[in-house]
Amino acid sequence: MKCFSIVIPIYNEEENIISLIDEIYSINFLDYIFEIVVVDDNSTDNSYELLKKVKLKYDTFKLVQHKINLGQSHALK
């Protein structure tokens, strides 16, 4: 079985992030096991609070939060 991770850096994406994650989980990846890792780059909106609820919904969902805004490149690292 093949495994992979989807890393999504976000900043102030409360309007879009839930539908994106639900859509990814709805895709049939056949023989693949995957996880989604969302890195919140210190959003100033409600993104992180919404994502904490998503974490309860999906076993393979991981959430990381930066305490200060470090930028997209750092979030991908």
FIDOGU-689609 format. One record per atom (N, C-alpha, C): residue number from 1; z, x, y. Coordinates in Angstrom, 3 decimals. Atoms other than C-alpha are relative to their C-alpha. Last residue first. Example, Ala and Ser with C-alpha at 12.3 -4.5 7.8 and 13.67 -1.06 7.14 Angstrom:
% FIDOGU-689609
+-----+----------+----------+----------+
|   k |       up |     east |    north |
+-----+----------+----------+----------+
|   2 |   -0.060 |   -0.820 |   -1.190 |
|   2 |    7.140 |   13.670 |   -1.060 |
|   2 |    0.730 |   -0.770 |    1.090 |
|   1 |    0.000 |    0.890 |   -1.190 |
|   1 |    7.800 |   12.300 |   -4.500 |
|   1 |    0.000 |    0.900 |    1.200 |
+-----+----------+----------+----------+
END
This chain:
% FIDOGU-689609
+-----+----------+----------+----------+
|   k |       up |     east |    north |
+-----+----------+----------+----------+
|  77 |   -0.565 |   -1.131 |    0.759 |
|  77 |    5.365 |    9.011 |   23.166 |
|  77 |    1.152 |   -0.452 |   -0.836 |
|  76 |    0.793 |   -0.199 |    1.214 |
|  76 |    3.672 |    5.752 |   24.151 |
|  76 |    0.515 |    1.160 |   -0.850 |
|  75 |   -0.302 |    1.112 |    0.905 |
|  75 |    6.451 |    4.908 |   26.620 |
|  75 |   -0.777 |    0.143 |   -1.308 |
|  74 |   -1.280 |   -0.296 |    0.637 |
|  74 |    6.091 |    8.342 |   28.205 |
|  74 |    0.375 |   -1.094 |   -1.005 |
|  73 |    0.179 |   -1.146 |    0.892 |
|  73 |    2.413 |    7.737 |   28.874 |
|  73 |    1.292 |    0.321 |   -0.742 |
|  72 |    0.662 |    0.383 |    1.255 |
|  72 |    3.076 |    4.240 |   30.254 |
|  72 |   -0.143 |    1.173 |   -0.964 |
|  71 |    1.455 |    0.045 |    0.006 |
|  71 |    5.578 |    5.280 |   32.920 |
|  71 |   -0.582 |   -0.240 |   -1.396 |
|  70 |    0.526 |   -1.329 |    0.299 |
|  70 |    9.199 |    6.410 |   32.933 |
|  70 |   -1.510 |    0.051 |   -0.053 |
|  69 |    1.439 |    0.084 |    0.186 |
|  69 |   10.898 |    3.400 |   34.535 |
|  69 |   -0.562 |    1.407 |   -0.142 |
|  68 |    0.713 |   -0.214 |   -1.266 |
|  68 |   14.646 |    3.840 |   34.029 |
|  68 |   -1.489 |   -0.070 |   -0.306 |
|  67 |   -0.975 |    0.349 |   -1.037 |
|  67 |   16.932 |    2.527 |   31.272 |
|  67 |   -0.541 |    0.258 |    1.408 |
|  66 |   -0.333 |   -1.125 |   -0.865 |
|  66 |   14.013 |    2.537 |   28.843 |
|  66 |    0.971 |   -0.478 |    1.072 |
|  65 |   -0.037 |    0.233 |   -1.444 |
|  65 |   14.161 |   -0.271 |   26.317 |
|  65 |    0.364 |    1.288 |    0.718 |
|  64 |   -0.601 |   -1.145 |   -0.682 |
|  64 |   13.041 |   -0.060 |   22.693 |
|  64 |   -0.014 |   -0.310 |    1.489 |
|  63 |   -0.032 |    0.083 |   -1.458 |
|  63 |   12.328 |   -3.077 |   20.506 |
|  63 |    0.751 |    1.197 |    0.563 |
|  62 |   -0.978 |   -0.929 |   -0.579 |
|  62 |   11.305 |   -3.120 |   16.860 |
|  62 |   -0.143 |   -0.024 |    1.516 |
|  61 |    0.123 |   -0.160 |   -1.449 |
|  61 |    9.614 |   -5.965 |   15.014 |
|  61 |    1.103 |    0.915 |    0.501 |
|  60 |    0.658 |   -1.282 |   -0.246 |
|  60 |    9.214 |   -5.750 |   11.241 |
|  60 |   -0.264 |    0.242 |    1.488 |
|  59 |   -0.731 |   -1.126 |    0.598 |
|  59 |   11.754 |   -8.433 |   10.409 |
|  59 |   -0.593 |    1.356 |    0.357 |
|  58 |    0.829 |   -0.842 |    0.868 |
|  58 |   10.254 |  -10.976 |   12.821 |
|  58 |    0.789 |    1.211 |   -0.502 |
|  57 |    1.029 |    0.768 |    0.700 |
|  57 |   12.064 |  -13.919 |   14.465 |
|  57 |   -0.760 |    0.815 |   -1.047 |
|  56 |   -0.666 |    0.847 |    0.996 |
|  56 |   15.310 |  -12.260 |   15.566 |
|  56 |   -1.006 |   -0.733 |   -0.887 |
|  55 |   -0.566 |   -0.896 |    1.014 |
|  55 |   13.369 |   -9.496 |   17.347 |
|  55 |    0.701 |   -0.786 |   -1.110 |
|  54 |    1.085 |   -0.273 |    0.947 |
|  54 |   11.412 |  -12.186 |   19.188 |
|  54 |    0.515 |    0.868 |   -1.149 |
|  53 |    0.131 |    1.203 |    0.834 |
|  53 |   14.661 |  -13.313 |   20.817 |
|  53 |   -1.098 |    0.180 |   -1.052 |
|  52 |   -1.187 |    0.008 |    0.876 |
|  52 |   15.351 |   -9.786 |   22.102 |
|  52 |   -0.028 |   -1.213 |   -0.920 |
|  51 |    0.273 |   -0.821 |    1.178 |
|  51 |   11.769 |   -9.792 |   23.384 |
|  51 |    1.201 |    0.102 |   -0.941 |
|  50 |    0.892 |    0.743 |    0.885 |
|  50 |   12.463 |  -12.671 |   25.742 |
|  50 |   -0.244 |    0.762 |   -1.293 |
|  49 |   -0.789 |    1.118 |    0.549 |
|  49 |   15.437 |  -10.843 |   27.242 |
|  49 |   -0.839 |   -0.845 |   -0.958 |
|  48 |   -0.913 |   -0.534 |    1.017 |
|  48 |   13.350 |   -7.670 |   27.666 |
|  48 |    0.825 |   -1.120 |   -0.647 |
|  47 |    0.682 |   -0.458 |    1.213 |
|  47 |   10.509 |   -9.456 |   29.441 |
|  47 |    0.972 |    0.416 |   -1.098 |
|  46 |   -0.765 |    0.469 |    1.153 |
|  46 |   12.659 |  -11.371 |   31.965 |
|  46 |   -0.579 |    0.480 |   -1.342 |
|  45 |    0.065 |    1.434 |    0.251 |
|  45 |   11.377 |   -9.514 |   35.052 |
|  45 |    0.814 |   -0.328 |   -1.262 |
|  44 |   -0.889 |    0.666 |   -0.959 |
|  44 |   12.342 |   -6.074 |   36.366 |
|  44 |   -0.065 |   -1.518 |   -0.143 |
|  43 |    0.573 |    1.153 |   -0.717 |
|  43 |   10.913 |   -4.255 |   33.371 |
|  43 |    1.030 |   -0.633 |    0.919 |
|  42 |   -0.929 |    0.445 |   -1.032 |
|  42 |   12.588 |   -0.954 |   32.458 |
|  42 |   -0.583 |   -1.119 |    0.861 |
|  41 |   -0.194 |   -1.094 |   -0.947 |
|  41 |    9.661 |    0.482 |   30.495 |
|  41 |    0.809 |   -0.446 |    1.212 |
|  40 |   -0.138 |    0.602 |   -1.332 |
|  40 |    9.942 |   -1.977 |   27.605 |
|  40 |    0.383 |    1.105 |    0.982 |
|  39 |   -0.806 |   -0.863 |   -0.867 |
|  39 |    8.676 |   -0.215 |   24.492 |
|  39 |   -0.014 |   -0.613 |    1.391 |
|  38 |    0.220 |    0.251 |   -1.430 |
|  38 |    7.461 |   -2.702 |   21.898 |
|  38 |    0.962 |    0.880 |    0.785 |
|  37 |   -1.026 |   -0.651 |   -0.817 |
|  37 |    7.196 |   -1.458 |   18.318 |
|  37 |   -0.364 |   -0.253 |    1.460 |
|  36 |    0.311 |   -0.023 |   -1.429 |
|  36 |    5.271 |   -3.729 |   15.972 |
|  36 |    1.185 |    0.613 |    0.720 |
|  35 |   -1.099 |    0.327 |   -0.897 |
|  35 |    5.454 |   -3.023 |   12.270 |
|  35 |   -0.546 |    0.003 |    1.415 |
|  34 |   -0.029 |   -0.531 |   -1.358 |
|  34 |    2.792 |   -3.026 |    9.613 |
|  34 |    1.288 |   -0.401 |    0.705 |
|  33 |   -1.314 |    0.354 |   -0.539 |
|  33 |    2.229 |   -3.403 |    5.881 |
|  33 |    0.053 |    0.610 |    1.400 |
|  32 |   -0.735 |   -0.871 |   -0.914 |
|  32 |   -1.410 |   -3.347 |    4.891 |
|  32 |    1.369 |   -0.585 |    0.338 |
|  31 |   -0.893 |   -0.868 |    0.777 |
|  31 |   -3.115 |   -4.849 |    1.863 |
|  31 |    0.841 |    0.938 |    0.859 |
|  30 |    0.296 |   -0.214 |    1.418 |
|  30 |   -4.674 |   -7.813 |    3.729 |
|  30 |    1.039 |    0.898 |   -0.668 |
|  29 |    0.382 |   -1.402 |    0.132 |
|  29 |   -4.021 |   -7.457 |    7.481 |
|  29 |   -0.207 |    0.416 |   -1.452 |
|  28 |   -0.150 |   -0.391 |    1.400 |
|  28 |   -4.036 |  -11.240 |    7.938 |
|  28 |   -0.515 |    1.431 |   -0.159 |
|  27 |    1.176 |   -0.634 |    0.598 |
|  27 |   -3.551 |  -11.776 |   11.662 |
|  27 |    0.312 |    0.390 |   -1.448 |
|  26 |    0.789 |    1.026 |    0.688 |
|  26 |   -0.785 |  -14.234 |   12.638 |
|  26 |   -1.242 |    0.575 |   -0.690 |
|  25 |   -0.626 |    0.358 |    1.274 |
|  25 |    1.650 |  -11.414 |   13.429 |
|  25 |   -0.799 |   -1.063 |   -0.767 |
|  24 |    0.107 |   -1.142 |    0.912 |
|  24 |   -0.731 |  -10.085 |   16.075 |
|  24 |    0.594 |   -0.340 |   -1.361 |
|  23 |    1.396 |   -0.098 |    0.435 |
|  23 |   -1.050 |  -13.525 |   17.672 |
|  23 |   -0.193 |    1.165 |   -0.969 |
|  22 |    0.252 |    1.071 |    0.975 |
|  22 |    2.714 |  -14.015 |   17.792 |
|  22 |   -1.429 |    0.078 |   -0.545 |
|  21 |   -0.712 |   -0.349 |    1.238 |
|  21 |    3.099 |  -10.634 |   19.488 |
|  21 |   -0.234 |   -1.052 |   -1.075 |
|  20 |    0.639 |   -1.161 |    0.610 |
|  20 |    0.420 |  -11.376 |   22.086 |
|  20 |    0.651 |    0.339 |   -1.340 |
|  19 |    1.234 |    0.471 |    0.646 |
|  19 |    1.778 |  -14.880 |   22.771 |
|  19 |   -0.739 |    1.158 |   -0.667 |
|  18 |   -0.355 |    0.829 |    1.162 |
|  18 |    5.248 |  -13.457 |   23.397 |
|  18 |   -1.255 |   -0.475 |   -0.725 |
|  17 |   -0.402 |   -0.784 |    1.164 |
|  17 |    3.997 |  -10.636 |   25.642 |
|  17 |    0.310 |   -0.846 |   -1.235 |
|  16 |    1.003 |   -0.244 |    1.042 |
|  16 |    1.926 |  -12.580 |   28.136 |
|  16 |    0.545 |    0.502 |   -1.331 |
|  15 |    0.995 |    1.071 |    0.087 |
|  15 |    3.958 |  -14.164 |   30.960 |
|  15 |   -0.886 |    0.124 |   -1.241 |
|  14 |   -0.613 |    1.208 |    0.545 |
|  14 |    7.006 |  -11.918 |   30.460 |
|  14 |   -0.996 |   -1.149 |   -0.181 |
|  13 |    1.012 |    0.776 |    0.721 |
|  13 |    4.840 |   -8.820 |   30.931 |
|  13 |    0.549 |   -1.305 |   -0.570 |
|  12 |    0.121 |    1.318 |   -0.639 |
|  12 |    6.859 |   -6.927 |   33.534 |
|  12 |   -1.128 |   -0.846 |   -0.612 |
|  11 |   -0.758 |    0.035 |   -1.255 |
|  11 |    6.275 |   -3.442 |   32.102 |
|  11 |   -0.307 |   -1.336 |    0.673 |
|  10 |    0.092 |    1.123 |   -0.944 |
|  10 |    5.100 |   -3.015 |   28.532 |
|  10 |    0.821 |    0.270 |    1.256 |
|   9 |   -0.823 |   -0.258 |   -1.180 |
|   9 |    4.256 |   -0.248 |   26.070 |
|   9 |   -0.163 |   -1.171 |    0.977 |
|   8 |    0.424 |    0.714 |   -1.204 |
|   8 |    2.936 |   -1.685 |   22.787 |
|   8 |    0.949 |    0.353 |    1.148 |
|   7 |   -0.914 |   -0.312 |   -1.101 |
|   7 |    3.083 |    0.475 |   19.666 |
|   7 |   -0.558 |   -0.632 |    1.270 |
|   6 |    0.676 |    0.376 |   -1.242 |
|   6 |    1.447 |   -0.969 |   16.541 |
|   6 |    1.021 |    0.215 |    1.111 |
|   5 |   -0.803 |    0.532 |   -1.099 |
|   5 |    2.696 |    0.816 |   13.451 |
|   5 |   -0.900 |   -0.328 |    1.175 |
|   4 |    0.301 |   -0.478 |   -1.343 |
|   4 |    0.914 |    1.434 |   10.153 |
|   4 |    0.919 |   -0.676 |    1.006 |
|   3 |   -0.911 |    0.432 |   -1.068 |
|   3 |    1.428 |    1.161 |    6.420 |
|   3 |   -0.495 |    0.545 |    1.343 |
|   2 |    0.132 |   -0.775 |   -1.223 |
|   2 |   -0.939 |    1.327 |    3.446 |
|   2 |    0.878 |   -0.602 |    1.091 |
|   1 |    0.000 |    0.840 |   -1.179 |
|   1 |    0.000 |    0.000 |    0.000 |
|   1 |    0.000 |    0.887 |    1.245 |
+-----+----------+----------+----------+
END
